[in-house]
Amino acid sequence: MKPRGWKELNPGAVITEAGSARKFKTGSWRSFKPVWIEENCIQCMMCWIYCPDMAITAKDGKRGEFNYYFCKGCGICALECPGKKGKKAIVMEEEGQ
């Protein structure tokens, strides 16, 4: 097999195919995972907006469960969650608990 030259390589950090992130289930990287406490949720959708991995499902303008196949456990959703009456709707737990 002949080695490829630099002109034949895909450019780095460039998405060459739409929806290709769905092929890479990266949830196994987590050491912490977010847990949704639905009764504390005001459906503000801040978690959905800020999630860098689109690991929060949404339907008809309301958030749903986490898709743990893609969640890396960064905690941004928990940080941005305003909660209800001082109680967060998303808390981070150590993975495996």
PDB file as gemmi writes it, atoms N, CA and C in Angstrom:
CRYST1    1.000    1.000    1.000  90.00  90.00  90.00 P 1                      
ATOM      1  N   MET A   1       0.840  -1.178   0.000  1.00  0.00           N  
ATOM      2  CA  MET A   1       0.000   0.000   0.000  1.00  0.00           C  
ATOM      3  C   MET A   1       0.891   1.250   0.000  1.00  0.00           C  
ATOM      4  N   LYS A   2       0.620   2.108  -0.910  1.00  0.00           N  
ATOM      5  CA  LYS A   2       1.389   3.341  -1.040  1.00  0.00           C  
ATOM      6  C   LYS A   2       0.930   4.343   0.031  1.00  0.00           C  
ATOM      7  N   PRO A   3       1.889   4.994   0.744  1.00  0.00           N  
ATOM      8  CA  PRO A   3       1.505   6.003   1.742  1.00  0.00           C  
ATOM      9  C   PRO A   3       0.823   7.207   1.069  1.00  0.00           C  
ATOM     10  N   ARG A   4      -0.129   7.782   1.793  1.00  0.00           N  
ATOM     11  CA  ARG A   4      -0.834   8.950   1.244  1.00  0.00           C  
ATOM     12  C   ARG A   4      -0.031  10.226   1.500  1.00  0.00           C  
ATOM     13  N   GLY A   5      -0.093  11.115   0.554  1.00  0.00           N  
ATOM     14  CA  GLY A   5       0.559  12.410   0.715  1.00  0.00           C  
ATOM     15  C   GLY A   5      -0.336  13.361   1.503  1.00  0.00           C  
ATOM     16  N   TRP A   6       0.208  14.482   1.898  1.00  0.00           N  
ATOM     17  CA  TRP A   6      -0.542  15.427   2.723  1.00  0.00           C  
ATOM     18  C   TRP A   6      -1.769  15.970   2.010  1.00  0.00           C  
ATOM     19  N   LYS A   7      -1.761  16.040   0.712  1.00  0.00           N  
ATOM     20  CA  LYS A   7      -2.902  16.555  -0.039  1.00  0.00           C  
ATOM     21  C   LYS A   7      -4.082  15.580  -0.021  1.00  0.00           C  
ATOM     22  N   GLU A   8      -3.827  14.326   0.289  1.00  0.00           N  
ATOM     23  CA  GLU A   8      -4.887  13.316   0.301  1.00  0.00           C  
ATOM     24  C   GLU A   8      -5.468  13.082   1.694  1.00  0.00           C  
ATOM     25  N   LEU A   9      -4.895  13.700   2.727  1.00  0.00           N  
ATOM     26  CA  LEU A   9      -5.380  13.528   4.098  1.00  0.00           C  
ATOM     27  C   LEU A   9      -6.563  14.449   4.372  1.00  0.00           C  
ATOM     28  N   ASN A  10      -7.472  14.006   5.231  1.00  0.00           N  
ATOM     29  CA  ASN A  10      -8.577  14.870   5.664  1.00  0.00           C  
ATOM     30  C   ASN A  10      -8.029  15.947   6.581  1.00  0.00           C  
ATOM     31  N   PRO A  11      -8.499  17.166   6.437  1.00  0.00           N  
ATOM     32  CA  PRO A  11      -8.036  18.231   7.337  1.00  0.00           C  
ATOM     33  C   PRO A  11      -8.483  17.946   8.768  1.00  0.00           C  
ATOM     34  N   GLY A  12      -7.623  18.272   9.730  1.00  0.00           N  
ATOM     35  CA  GLY A  12      -7.947  18.056  11.140  1.00  0.00           C  
ATOM     36  C   GLY A  12      -9.016  19.006  11.636  1.00  0.00           C  
ATOM     37  N   ALA A  13      -9.825  18.536  12.603  1.00  0.00           N  
ATOM     38  CA  ALA A  13     -10.869  19.330  13.260  1.00  0.00           C  
ATOM     39  C   ALA A  13     -11.913  19.865  12.283  1.00  0.00           C  
ATOM     40  N   VAL A  14     -12.123  19.166  11.192  1.00  0.00           N  
ATOM     41  CA  VAL A  14     -13.119  19.568  10.210  1.00  0.00           C  
ATOM     42  C   VAL A  14     -14.155  18.465  10.095  1.00  0.00           C  
ATOM     43  N   ILE A  15     -15.412  18.842  10.187  1.00  0.00           N  
ATOM     44  CA  ILE A  15     -16.493  17.876  10.040  1.00  0.00           C  
ATOM     45  C   ILE A  15     -16.751  17.698   8.554  1.00  0.00           C  
ATOM     46  N   THR A  16     -16.496  16.503   8.073  1.00  0.00           N  
ATOM     47  CA  THR A  16     -16.619  16.260   6.638  1.00  0.00           C  
ATOM     48  C   THR A  16     -17.938  15.578   6.278  1.00  0.00           C  
ATOM     49  N   GLU A  17     -18.692  15.172   7.296  1.00  0.00           N  
ATOM     50  CA  GLU A  17     -19.953  14.469   7.048  1.00  0.00           C  
ATOM     51  C   GLU A  17     -20.968  14.891   8.114  1.00  0.00           C  
ATOM     52  N   ALA A  18     -22.123  15.329   7.697  1.00  0.00           N  
ATOM     53  CA  ALA A  18     -23.152  15.756   8.647  1.00  0.00           C  
ATOM     54  C   ALA A  18     -23.589  14.602   9.530  1.00  0.00           C  
ATOM     55  N   GLY A  19     -23.751  14.883  10.818  1.00  0.00           N  
ATOM     56  CA  GLY A  19     -24.238  13.875  11.753  1.00  0.00           C  
ATOM     57  C   GLY A  19     -23.220  12.824  12.151  1.00  0.00           C  
ATOM     58  N   SER A  20     -21.946  13.037  11.830  1.00  0.00           N  
ATOM     59  CA  SER A  20     -20.941  12.011  12.117  1.00  0.00           C  
ATOM     60  C   SER A  20     -20.669  11.843  13.606  1.00  0.00           C  
ATOM     61  N   ALA A  21     -20.979  12.844  14.437  1.00  0.00           N  
ATOM     62  CA  ALA A  21     -20.765  12.720  15.878  1.00  0.00           C  
ATOM     63  C   ALA A  21     -21.641  11.624  16.475  1.00  0.00           C  
ATOM     64  N   ARG A  22     -22.749  11.304  15.844  1.00  0.00           N  
ATOM     65  CA  ARG A  22     -23.638  10.251  16.347  1.00  0.00           C  
ATOM     66  C   ARG A  22     -23.008   8.870  16.278  1.00  0.00           C  
ATOM     67  N   LYS A  23     -21.974   8.739  15.484  1.00  0.00           N  
ATOM     68  CA  LYS A  23     -21.302   7.446  15.352  1.00  0.00           C  
ATOM     69  C   LYS A  23     -20.382   7.150  16.530  1.00  0.00           C  
ATOM     70  N   PHE A  24     -20.004   8.182  17.299  1.00  0.00           N  
ATOM     71  CA  PHE A  24     -19.022   8.029  18.363  1.00  0.00           C  
ATOM     72  C   PHE A  24     -19.679   8.173  19.730  1.00  0.00           C  
ATOM     73  N   LYS A  25     -19.945   7.054  20.359  1.00  0.00           N  
ATOM     74  CA  LYS A  25     -20.563   7.048  21.688  1.00  0.00           C  
ATOM     75  C   LYS A  25     -19.456   7.213  22.716  1.00  0.00           C  
ATOM     76  N   THR A  26     -19.384   8.390  23.302  1.00  0.00           N  
ATOM     77  CA  THR A  26     -18.261   8.766  24.152  1.00  0.00           C  
ATOM     78  C   THR A  26     -18.595   8.760  25.637  1.00  0.00           C  
ATOM     79  N   GLY A  27     -19.752   8.245  26.005  1.00  0.00           N  
ATOM     80  CA  GLY A  27     -20.168   8.255  27.403  1.00  0.00           C  
ATOM     81  C   GLY A  27     -19.283   7.460  28.336  1.00  0.00           C  
ATOM     82  N   SER A  28     -18.504   6.548  27.831  1.00  0.00           N  
ATOM     83  CA  SER A  28     -17.644   5.731  28.693  1.00  0.00           C  
ATOM     84  C   SER A  28     -16.474   6.533  29.266  1.00  0.00           C  
ATOM     85  N   TRP A  29     -16.292   7.776  28.839  1.00  0.00           N  
ATOM     86  CA  TRP A  29     -15.207   8.613  29.341  1.00  0.00           C  
ATOM     87  C   TRP A  29     -15.511   9.194  30.719  1.00  0.00           C  
ATOM     88  N   ARG A  30     -16.771   9.180  31.113  1.00  0.00           N  
ATOM     89  CA  ARG A  30     -17.218   9.874  32.320  1.00  0.00           C  
ATOM     90  C   ARG A  30     -16.654   9.290  33.609  1.00  0.00           C  
ATOM     91  N   SER A  31     -16.413  10.180  34.592  1.00  0.00           N  
ATOM     92  CA  SER A  31     -16.189   9.736  35.963  1.00  0.00           C  
ATOM     93  C   SER A  31     -17.335  10.242  36.845  1.00  0.00           C  
ATOM     94  N   PHE A  32     -18.059  11.271  36.363  1.00  0.00           N  
ATOM     95  CA  PHE A  32     -19.267  11.759  37.030  1.00  0.00           C  
ATOM     96  C   PHE A  32     -20.386  11.805  36.002  1.00  0.00           C  
ATOM     97  N   LYS A  33     -21.606  11.604  36.459  1.00  0.00           N  
ATOM     98  CA  LYS A  33     -22.743  11.671  35.542  1.00  0.00           C  
ATOM     99  C   LYS A  33     -23.821  12.582  36.120  1.00  0.00           C  
ATOM    100  N   PRO A  34     -24.547  13.279  35.262  1.00  0.00           N  
ATOM    101  CA  PRO A  34     -25.644  14.119  35.728  1.00  0.00           C  
ATOM    102  C   PRO A  34     -26.882  13.267  35.999  1.00  0.00           C  
ATOM    103  N   VAL A  35     -27.604  13.651  37.027  1.00  0.00           N  
ATOM    104  CA  VAL A  35     -28.862  12.980  37.369  1.00  0.00           C  
ATOM    105  C   VAL A  35     -29.944  14.054  37.384  1.00  0.00           C  
ATOM    106  N   TRP A  36     -31.029  13.799  36.676  1.00  0.00           N  
ATOM    107  CA  TRP A  36     -32.133  14.748  36.564  1.00  0.00           C  
ATOM    108  C   TRP A  36     -33.151  14.477  37.654  1.00  0.00           C  
ATOM    109  N   ILE A  37     -33.487  15.519  38.406  1.00  0.00           N  
ATOM    110  CA  ILE A  37     -34.517  15.447  39.439  1.00  0.00           C  
ATOM    111  C   ILE A  37     -35.715  16.217  38.891  1.00  0.00           C  
ATOM    112  N   GLU A  38     -36.613  15.480  38.260  1.00  0.00           N  
ATOM    113  CA  GLU A  38     -37.687  16.084  37.476  1.00  0.00           C  
ATOM    114  C   GLU A  38     -38.571  17.036  38.279  1.00  0.00           C  
ATOM    115  N   GLU A  39     -38.848  16.730  39.541  1.00  0.00           N  
ATOM    116  CA  GLU A  39     -39.726  17.602  40.326  1.00  0.00           C  
ATOM    117  C   GLU A  39     -39.117  18.970  40.621  1.00  0.00           C  
ATOM    118  N   ASN A  40     -37.808  19.114  40.454  1.00  0.00           N  
ATOM    119  CA  ASN A  40     -37.148  20.412  40.646  1.00  0.00           C  
ATOM    120  C   ASN A  40     -36.954  21.168  39.329  1.00  0.00           C  
ATOM    121  N   CYS A  41     -37.382  20.578  38.225  1.00  0.00           N  
ATOM    122  CA  CYS A  41     -37.155  21.149  36.900  1.00  0.00           C  
ATOM    123  C   CYS A  41     -38.253  22.149  36.529  1.00  0.00           C  
ATOM    124  N   ILE A  42     -37.822  23.326  36.038  1.00  0.00           N  
ATOM    125  CA  ILE A  42     -38.784  24.345  35.593  1.00  0.00           C  
ATOM    126  C   ILE A  42     -38.869  24.402  34.066  1.00  0.00           C  
ATOM    127  N   GLN A  43     -38.249  23.454  33.390  1.00  0.00           N  
ATOM    128  CA  GLN A  43     -38.272  23.363  31.924  1.00  0.00           C  
ATOM    129  C   GLN A  43     -37.746  24.632  31.247  1.00  0.00           C  
ATOM    130  N   CYS A  44     -36.696  25.217  31.815  1.00  0.00           N  
ATOM    131  CA  CYS A  44     -36.103  26.417  31.221  1.00  0.00           C  
ATOM    132  C   CYS A  44     -35.249  26.082  29.995  1.00  0.00           C  
ATOM    133  N   MET A  45     -34.837  24.835  29.873  1.00  0.00           N  
ATOM    134  CA  MET A  45     -34.043  24.322  28.755  1.00  0.00           C  
ATOM    135  C   MET A  45     -32.602  24.846  28.728  1.00  0.00           C  
ATOM    136  N   MET A  46     -32.143  25.451  29.818  1.00  0.00           N  
ATOM    137  CA  MET A  46     -30.758  25.934  29.867  1.00  0.00           C  
ATOM    138  C   MET A  46     -29.783  24.766  29.747  1.00  0.00           C  
ATOM    139  N   CYS A  47     -30.111  23.637  30.357  1.00  0.00           N  
ATOM    140  CA  CYS A  47     -29.236  22.467  30.269  1.00  0.00           C  
ATOM    141  C   CYS A  47     -29.100  22.007  28.822  1.00  0.00           C  
ATOM    142  N   TRP A  48     -30.189  21.988  28.116  1.00  0.00           N  
ATOM    143  CA  TRP A  48     -30.208  21.553  26.716  1.00  0.00           C  
ATOM    144  C   TRP A  48     -29.404  22.512  25.839  1.00  0.00           C  
ATOM    145  N   ILE A  49     -29.552  23.807  26.104  1.00  0.00           N  
ATOM    146  CA  ILE A  49     -28.834  24.823  25.328  1.00  0.00           C  
ATOM    147  C   ILE A  49     -27.325  24.705  25.535  1.00  0.00           C  
ATOM    148  N   TYR A  50     -26.897  24.536  26.781  1.00  0.00           N  
ATOM    149  CA  TYR A  50     -25.466  24.570  27.097  1.00  0.00           C  
ATOM    150  C   TYR A  50     -24.751  23.232  26.935  1.00  0.00           C  
ATOM    151  N   CYS A  51     -25.454  22.130  26.832  1.00  0.00           N  
ATOM    152  CA  CYS A  51     -24.804  20.822  26.708  1.00  0.00           C  
ATOM    153  C   CYS A  51     -23.961  20.774  25.431  1.00  0.00           C  
ATOM    154  N   PRO A  52     -22.638  20.602  25.558  1.00  0.00           N  
ATOM    155  CA  PRO A  52     -21.795  20.588  24.359  1.00  0.00           C  
ATOM    156  C   PRO A  52     -21.899  19.293  23.559  1.00  0.00           C  
ATOM    157  N   ASP A  53     -22.535  18.285  24.121  1.00  0.00           N  
ATOM    158  CA  ASP A  53     -22.592  16.982  23.459  1.00  0.00           C  
ATOM    159  C   ASP A  53     -23.988  16.583  23.016  1.00  0.00           C  
ATOM    160  N   MET A  54     -24.964  17.467  23.171  1.00  0.00           N  
ATOM    161  CA  MET A  54     -26.359  17.161  22.816  1.00  0.00           C  
ATOM    162  C   MET A  54     -26.824  15.867  23.491  1.00  0.00           C  
ATOM    163  N   ALA A  55     -26.446  15.703  24.750  1.00  0.00           N  
ATOM    164  CA  ALA A  55     -26.779  14.492  25.504  1.00  0.00           C  
ATOM    165  C   ALA A  55     -28.109  14.615  26.237  1.00  0.00           C  
ATOM    166  N   ILE A  56     -28.795  15.744  26.074  1.00  0.00           N  
ATOM    167  CA  ILE A  56     -30.092  15.939  26.720  1.00  0.00           C  
ATOM    168  C   ILE A  56     -31.158  15.920  25.645  1.00  0.00           C  
ATOM    169  N   THR A  57     -32.109  15.024  25.797  1.00  0.00           N  
ATOM    170  CA  THR A  57     -33.162  14.921  24.796  1.00  0.00           C  
ATOM    171  C   THR A  57     -34.220  15.987  25.042  1.00  0.00           C  
ATOM    172  N   ALA A  58     -34.890  16.387  23.984  1.00  0.00           N  
ATOM    173  CA  ALA A  58     -35.969  17.374  24.071  1.00  0.00           C  
ATOM    174  C   ALA A  58     -37.036  17.027  23.045  1.00  0.00           C  
ATOM    175  N   LYS A  59     -38.283  17.274  23.442  1.00  0.00           N  
ATOM    176  CA  LYS A  59     -39.404  17.036  22.536  1.00  0.00           C  
ATOM    177  C   LYS A  59     -40.511  18.014  22.900  1.00  0.00           C  
ATOM    178  N   ASP A  60     -41.064  18.647  21.881  1.00  0.00           N  
ATOM    179  CA  ASP A  60     -42.157  19.606  22.062  1.00  0.00           C  
ATOM    180  C   ASP A  60     -41.811  20.695  23.075  1.00  0.00           C  
ATOM    181  N   GLY A  61     -40.559  21.177  23.046  1.00  0.00           N  
ATOM    182  CA  GLY A  61     -40.139  22.275  23.913  1.00  0.00           C  
ATOM    183  C   GLY A  61     -39.903  21.897  25.358  1.00  0.00           C  
ATOM    184  N   LYS A  62     -39.850  20.599  25.662  1.00  0.00           N  
ATOM    185  CA  LYS A  62     -39.597  20.149  27.035  1.00  0.00           C  
ATOM    186  C   LYS A  62     -38.429  19.192  27.037  1.00  0.00           C  
ATOM    187  N   ARG A  63     -37.624  19.296  28.072  1.00  0.00           N  
ATOM    188  CA  ARG A  63     -36.461  18.420  28.166  1.00  0.00           C  
ATOM    189  C   ARG A  63     -36.889  17.023  28.573  1.00  0.00           C  
ATOM    190  N   GLY A  64     -36.070  16.062  28.184  1.00  0.00           N  
ATOM    191  CA  GLY A  64     -36.307  14.673  28.532  1.00  0.00           C  
ATOM    192  C   GLY A  64     -35.117  14.117  29.289  1.00  0.00           C  
ATOM    193  N   GLU A  65     -34.938  12.835  29.190  1.00  0.00           N  
ATOM    194  CA  GLU A  65     -33.854  12.162  29.899  1.00  0.00           C  
ATOM    195  C   GLU A  65     -32.501  12.458  29.261  1.00  0.00           C  
ATOM    196  N   PHE A  66     -31.442  12.103  29.976  1.00  0.00           N  
ATOM    197  CA  PHE A  66     -30.089  12.193  29.435  1.00  0.00           C  
ATOM    198  C   PHE A  66     -29.843  11.014  28.509  1.00  0.00           C  
ATOM    199  N   ASN A  67     -29.084  11.257  27.462  1.00  0.00           N  
ATOM    200  CA  ASN A  67     -28.599  10.185  26.610  1.00  0.00           C  
ATOM    201  C   ASN A  67     -27.163   9.925  27.058  1.00  0.00           C  
ATOM    202  N   TYR A  68     -27.003   8.951  27.948  1.00  0.00           N  
ATOM    203  CA  TYR A  68     -25.700   8.703  28.556  1.00  0.00           C  
ATOM    204  C   TYR A  68     -24.676   8.117  27.580  1.00  0.00           C  
ATOM    205  N   TYR A  69     -25.089   7.697  26.394  1.00  0.00           N  
ATOM    206  CA  TYR A  69     -24.124   7.241  25.391  1.00  0.00           C  
ATOM    207  C   TYR A  69     -23.210   8.381  24.958  1.00  0.00           C  
ATOM    208  N   PHE A  70     -23.714   9.621  25.011  1.00  0.00           N  
ATOM    209  CA  PHE A  70     -22.950  10.764  24.530  1.00  0.00           C  
ATOM    210  C   PHE A  70     -22.478  11.702  25.640  1.00  0.00           C  
ATOM    211  N   CYS A  71     -23.048  11.603  26.829  1.00  0.00           N  
ATOM    212  CA  CYS A  71     -22.684  12.485  27.941  1.00  0.00           C  
ATOM    213  C   CYS A  71     -21.285  12.153  28.446  1.00  0.00           C  
ATOM    214  N   LYS A  72     -20.418  13.170  28.497  1.00  0.00           N  
ATOM    215  CA  LYS A  72     -19.052  12.987  28.978  1.00  0.00           C  
ATOM    216  C   LYS A  72     -18.900  13.373  30.446  1.00  0.00           C  
ATOM    217  N   GLY A  73     -19.985  13.838  31.074  1.00  0.00           N  
ATOM    218  CA  GLY A  73     -19.932  14.166  32.491  1.00  0.00           C  
ATOM    219  C   GLY A  73     -19.247  15.473  32.814  1.00  0.00           C  
ATOM    220  N   CYS A  74     -19.301  16.437  31.910  1.00  0.00           N  
ATOM    221  CA  CYS A  74     -18.602  17.709  32.125  1.00  0.00           C  
ATOM    222  C   CYS A  74     -19.236  18.558  33.232  1.00  0.00           C  
ATOM    223  N   GLY A  75     -20.538  18.399  33.461  1.00  0.00           N  
ATOM    224  CA  GLY A  75     -21.212  19.127  34.538  1.00  0.00           C  
ATOM    225  C   GLY A  75     -21.735  20.501  34.165  1.00  0.00           C  
ATOM    226  N   ILE A  76     -21.613  20.895  32.919  1.00  0.00           N  
ATOM    227  CA  ILE A  76     -22.099  22.210  32.503  1.00  0.00           C  
ATOM    228  C   ILE A  76     -23.610  22.306  32.716  1.00  0.00           C  
ATOM    229  N   CYS A  77     -24.330  21.234  32.438  1.00  0.00           N  
ATOM    230  CA  CYS A  77     -25.787  21.247  32.618  1.00  0.00           C  
ATOM    231  C   CYS A  77     -26.155  21.530  34.076  1.00  0.00           C  
ATOM    232  N   ALA A  78     -25.450  20.893  35.003  1.00  0.00           N  
ATOM    233  CA  ALA A  78     -25.732  21.098  36.430  1.00  0.00           C  
ATOM    234  C   ALA A  78     -25.365  22.519  36.857  1.00  0.00           C  
ATOM    235  N   LEU A  79     -24.283  23.041  36.304  1.00  0.00           N  
ATOM    236  CA  LEU A  79     -23.852  24.403  36.631  1.00  0.00           C  
ATOM    237  C   LEU A  79     -24.864  25.434  36.159  1.00  0.00           C  
ATOM    238  N   GLU A  80     -25.414  25.253  34.966  1.00  0.00           N  
ATOM    239  CA  GLU A  80     -26.344  26.220  34.381  1.00  0.00           C  
ATOM    240  C   GLU A  80     -27.773  26.075  34.890  1.00  0.00           C  
ATOM    241  N   CYS A  81     -28.101  24.963  35.518  1.00  0.00           N  
ATOM    242  CA  CYS A  81     -29.468  24.704  35.981  1.00  0.00           C  
ATOM    243  C   CYS A  81     -29.864  25.643  37.129  1.00  0.00           C  
ATOM    244  N   PRO A  82     -30.927  26.446  36.943  1.00  0.00           N  
ATOM    245  CA  PRO A  82     -31.363  27.318  38.029  1.00  0.00           C  
ATOM    246  C   PRO A  82     -32.189  26.572  39.069  1.00  0.00           C  
ATOM    247  N   GLY A  83     -32.814  25.481  38.671  1.00  0.00           N  
ATOM    248  CA  GLY A  83     -33.634  24.708  39.604  1.00  0.00           C  
ATOM    249  C   GLY A  83     -34.898  25.448  40.017  1.00  0.00           C  
ATOM    250  N   LYS A  84     -35.535  24.899  41.021  1.00  0.00           N  
ATOM    251  CA  LYS A  84     -36.776  25.474  41.519  1.00  0.00           C  
ATOM    252  C   LYS A  84     -36.647  25.693  43.023  1.00  0.00           C  
ATOM    253  N   LYS A  85     -36.890  26.919  43.451  1.00  0.00           N  
ATOM    254  CA  LYS A  85     -36.844  27.283  44.872  1.00  0.00           C  
ATOM    255  C   LYS A  85     -35.539  26.859  45.537  1.00  0.00           C  
ATOM    256  N   GLY A  86     -34.422  27.115  44.830  1.00  0.00           N  
ATOM    257  CA  GLY A  86     -33.116  26.835  45.403  1.00  0.00           C  
ATOM    258  C   GLY A  86     -32.666  25.383  45.308  1.00  0.00           C  
ATOM    259  N   LYS A  87     -33.463  24.517  44.718  1.00  0.00           N  
ATOM    260  CA  LYS A  87     -33.091  23.109  44.571  1.00  0.00           C  
ATOM    261  C   LYS A  87     -32.788  22.826  43.104  1.00  0.00           C  
ATOM    262  N   LYS A  88     -31.586  22.382  42.838  1.00  0.00           N  
ATOM    263  CA  LYS A  88     -31.165  22.080  41.467  1.00  0.00           C  
ATOM    264  C   LYS A  88     -31.959  20.905  40.910  1.00  0.00           C  
ATOM    265  N   ALA A  89     -32.206  20.952  39.618  1.00  0.00           N  
ATOM    266  CA  ALA A  89     -32.875  19.845  38.933  1.00  0.00           C  
ATOM    267  C   ALA A  89     -31.857  18.865  38.361  1.00  0.00           C  
ATOM    268  N   ILE A  90     -30.592  19.256  38.338  1.00  0.00           N  
ATOM    269  CA  ILE A  90     -29.524  18.384  37.862  1.00  0.00           C  
ATOM    270  C   ILE A  90     -28.398  18.409  38.886  1.00  0.00           C  
ATOM    271  N   VAL A  91     -28.017  17.235  39.349  1.00  0.00           N  
ATOM    272  CA  VAL A  91     -26.887  17.092  40.262  1.00  0.00           C  
ATOM    273  C   VAL A  91     -25.922  16.092  39.653  1.00  0.00           C  
ATOM    274  N   MET A  92     -24.657  16.259  39.990  1.00  0.00           N  
ATOM    275  CA  MET A  92     -23.629  15.350  39.487  1.00  0.00           C  
ATOM    276  C   MET A  92     -23.346  14.281  40.543  1.00  0.00           C  
ATOM    277  N   GLU A  93     -23.297  13.029  40.085  1.00  0.00           N  
ATOM    278  CA  GLU A  93     -22.977  11.897  40.954  1.00  0.00           C  
ATOM    279  C   GLU A  93     -21.776  11.164  40.376  1.00  0.00           C  
ATOM    280  N   GLU A  94     -21.011  10.558  41.262  1.00  0.00           N  
ATOM    281  CA  GLU A  94     -19.888   9.765  40.796  1.00  0.00           C  
ATOM    282  C   GLU A  94     -20.425   8.581  39.996  1.00  0.00           C  
ATOM    283  N   GLU A  95     -19.801   8.304  38.872  1.00  0.00           N  
ATOM    284  CA  GLU A  95     -20.234   7.200  38.001  1.00  0.00           C  
ATOM    285  C   GLU A  95     -20.140   5.885  38.770  1.00  0.00           C  
ATOM    286  N   GLY A  96     -21.144   5.047  38.577  1.00  0.00           N  
ATOM    287  CA  GLY A  96     -21.157   3.745  39.207  1.00  0.00           C  
ATOM    288  C   GLY A  96     -21.904   3.698  40.529  1.00  0.00           C  
ATOM    289  N   GLN A  97     -22.466   4.813  40.962  1.00  0.00           N  
ATOM    290  CA  GLN A  97     -23.223   4.803  42.221  1.00  0.00           C  
ATOM    291  C   GLN A  97     -24.665   4.487  41.974  1.00  0.00           C  
TER     292      GLN A  97                                                      
END                                                                             
